[in-house]
Amino acid sequence: MALTRSGRLFRTTCSLLAAAAAFTAAGCAGTAADEPQGLASAGSVTSDRYAAAFDVARDVLRDNRFQLDRVDAAAGVITTQRSNGARDAVDVLQRRQRYAIVSFAPAGSPAGTAAPADADLRDGSAPLDVTVKVIIERIEVPGWRLPGSSIRLSTRATDPDKVKAELEPLYAVPVGEDADLAAELAGQIRQKLGR
């Protein structure tokens, strides 16, 4: 039986709607639970190599285009500023950014824990574990109202409570950890330390 023009139009419209729903579902699938979790170990260093290892970790972060934020050799922590350098299409579409944390802690302590607040790791004699963690954040832009007819007609709503909480015009929400990038950075640190 031959389809009429309206029947073909209906079938084409249904096919397009099904394709749009599939693409939307695929785009929404990347939730925080789907992100790889965990720390990457860059190994252990003896106390006499701590200063060199700290410098190597700082250089590796710089070489990977991270801007340093906190560099605290006494506490054994290096953090970076948020970097919105996109690593894939998902980063662009979901407006994601990353920051890295390199931690030095006494060997045998739980992974990712910092040294005690009163400890100065530069004066210690115990070996230290080096861990790398990379956090992924999504940029949220609240109050953007999109009309159905044209994007040019979009408007912004302002919530006074969010303005007081400094959550407008945009804010970042942690959505997971980038275990692959953390492992890559840890591998570079190990390589430069000669392991």
C-alpha positions as CSV (number, residue, x, y, z in Angstrom):
1,M,0.0,0.0,0.0
2,A,1.4,3.4,-1.0
3,L,1.8,6.0,1.7
4,T,0.1,9.3,1.2
5,R,2.1,12.5,1.6
6,S,0.8,13.1,5.1
7,G,1.7,9.4,6.0
8,R,5.3,9.9,4.8
9,L,5.5,13.2,6.7
10,F,4.3,11.5,9.9
11,R,6.8,8.7,9.5
12,T,9.7,11.1,8.8
13,T,8.7,13.3,11.8
14,C,8.5,10.2,14.1
15,S,12.0,9.1,12.9
16,L,13.5,12.5,13.6
17,L,11.9,12.7,17.0
18,A,13.3,9.2,17.9
19,A,16.8,10.2,16.7
20,A,16.6,13.5,18.8
21,A,15.5,11.5,21.8
22,A,18.4,9.1,21.4
23,F,21.0,11.9,21.1
24,T,19.5,13.7,24.1
25,A,19.7,10.5,26.2
26,A,23.3,9.9,25.1
27,G,24.2,13.5,26.1
28,C,22.6,13.2,29.5
29,A,24.2,9.9,30.3
30,G,27.5,11.4,31.6
31,T,26.6,11.8,35.2
32,A,28.9,12.0,38.2
33,A,28.4,8.3,38.9
34,D,29.8,7.5,35.4
35,E,33.1,9.4,36.0
36,P,36.1,7.3,36.8
37,Q,37.0,7.6,40.5
38,G,40.3,7.3,42.4
39,L,43.7,8.6,43.0
40,A,46.8,7.9,41.0
41,S,50.0,7.0,42.9
42,A,53.3,8.5,41.7
43,G,55.2,6.2,44.1
44,S,57.2,6.9,47.2
45,V,60.1,9.1,47.8
46,T,62.7,9.1,50.6
47,S,63.0,12.2,52.7
48,D,66.3,13.2,51.1
49,R,64.6,13.3,47.7
50,Y,61.5,15.2,48.8
51,A,62.6,18.6,47.6
52,A,63.5,17.2,44.2
53,A,60.2,15.3,43.9
54,F,58.3,18.3,44.9
55,D,60.0,20.4,42.2
56,V,59.3,17.6,39.6
57,A,55.6,17.5,40.5
58,R,55.4,21.3,40.2
59,D,57.1,21.1,36.8
60,V,54.9,18.3,35.5
61,L,51.8,20.4,36.4
62,R,53.2,23.4,34.6
63,D,54.2,21.3,31.5
64,N,50.6,20.1,31.3
65,R,49.4,23.8,31.2
66,F,48.0,23.9,34.7
67,Q,48.5,27.2,36.5
68,L,49.7,26.7,40.1
69,D,47.4,28.0,42.9
70,R,48.8,26.7,46.2
71,V,52.4,25.5,46.5
72,D,53.1,24.4,50.1
73,A,56.2,22.4,50.5
74,A,55.8,22.3,54.3
75,A,52.4,20.6,54.1
76,G,53.3,18.6,51.0
77,V,50.5,20.0,48.8
78,I,50.4,21.5,45.3
79,T,47.0,22.6,43.9
80,T,46.2,24.2,40.6
81,Q,43.7,26.8,39.4
82,R,40.7,25.7,37.5
83,S,41.6,25.0,33.8
84,N,38.9,25.0,31.2
85,G,41.2,23.5,28.5
86,A,38.9,21.1,26.9
87,R,40.2,17.5,26.6
88,D,37.2,16.2,24.6
89,A,33.8,17.2,23.1
90,V,32.0,16.4,26.4
91,D,34.1,19.2,28.1
92,V,33.0,21.7,25.5
93,L,29.3,20.7,25.5
94,Q,29.0,20.4,29.3
95,R,31.3,23.4,30.1
96,R,33.6,21.4,32.3
97,Q,36.9,22.4,33.9
98,R,39.6,20.6,35.9
99,Y,42.0,21.2,38.7
100,A,44.8,19.0,40.1
101,I,46.0,18.2,43.6
102,V,49.4,16.6,44.2
103,S,49.8,15.4,47.8
104,F,52.8,14.1,49.7
105,A,52.0,12.2,52.9
106,P,53.9,9.8,55.2
107,A,54.1,6.4,53.7
108,G,51.4,4.0,54.9
109,S,48.9,6.7,55.6
110,P,45.5,6.3,53.8
111,A,45.6,7.4,50.2
112,G,44.9,11.1,49.6
113,T,45.3,12.2,53.2
114,A,47.4,15.2,54.0
115,A,50.2,15.4,56.5
116,P,49.3,16.6,60.0
117,A,48.8,20.3,60.2
118,D,51.8,20.9,62.5
119,A,54.2,18.7,60.5
120,D,56.8,20.2,58.2
121,L,57.6,17.5,55.6
122,R,60.8,19.2,54.6
123,D,62.3,18.3,58.0
124,G,61.0,14.7,58.2
125,S,62.9,11.5,57.9
126,A,60.1,9.1,56.9
127,P,59.5,8.1,53.3
128,L,56.5,9.9,51.6
129,D,53.8,8.6,49.2
130,V,53.0,10.9,46.3
131,T,49.4,10.9,45.0
132,V,47.7,12.8,42.2
133,K,44.0,13.7,42.0
134,V,42.2,15.6,39.3
135,I,38.7,16.9,40.0
136,I,36.2,17.7,37.2
137,E,33.7,20.5,37.7
138,R,30.8,21.6,35.5
139,I,30.0,25.3,35.1
140,E,26.4,26.0,36.0
141,V,24.7,29.1,34.7
142,P,21.4,29.6,36.7
143,G,18.5,31.7,35.6
144,W,18.8,31.4,31.8
145,R,15.3,31.2,30.3
146,L,15.1,29.8,26.8
147,P,11.9,30.4,24.8
148,G,10.7,27.8,22.4
149,S,10.6,30.0,19.4
150,S,14.1,31.6,19.1
151,I,17.3,31.7,21.2
152,R,17.6,35.4,20.5
153,L,14.6,35.9,22.7
154,S,16.2,34.3,25.8
155,T,16.3,36.2,29.0
156,R,18.0,36.0,32.4
157,A,16.3,35.7,35.7
158,T,18.1,36.9,38.9
159,D,17.6,35.2,42.2
160,P,18.5,37.5,45.1
161,D,19.3,34.6,47.4
162,K,21.8,33.1,44.9
163,V,23.4,36.6,44.4
164,K,23.9,36.8,48.2
165,A,25.4,33.3,48.2
166,E,27.7,34.3,45.2
167,L,26.1,31.6,43.0
168,E,25.3,34.0,40.2
169,P,26.1,34.7,37.4
170,L,27.8,31.2,37.4
171,Y,29.3,28.7,39.7
172,A,31.2,25.4,39.5
173,V,29.9,22.0,40.7
174,P,32.2,19.0,41.2
175,V,30.9,16.1,39.0
176,G,33.7,13.6,39.4
177,E,37.4,12.8,39.1
178,D,39.5,12.3,36.0
179,A,41.4,9.1,36.9
180,D,43.0,8.9,33.4
181,L,44.5,12.4,33.6
182,A,45.6,11.7,37.2
183,A,47.4,8.5,36.1
184,E,49.0,10.3,33.2
185,L,50.4,13.0,35.5
186,A,51.5,10.4,38.1
187,G,53.3,8.5,35.3
188,Q,55.1,11.7,34.2
189,I,56.2,12.4,37.8
190,R,57.5,8.8,38.1
191,Q,59.3,9.1,34.8
192,K,61.0,12.4,35.7
193,L,62.1,11.0,39.1
194,G,63.8,8.1,37.2
195,R,61.5,5.2,38.1
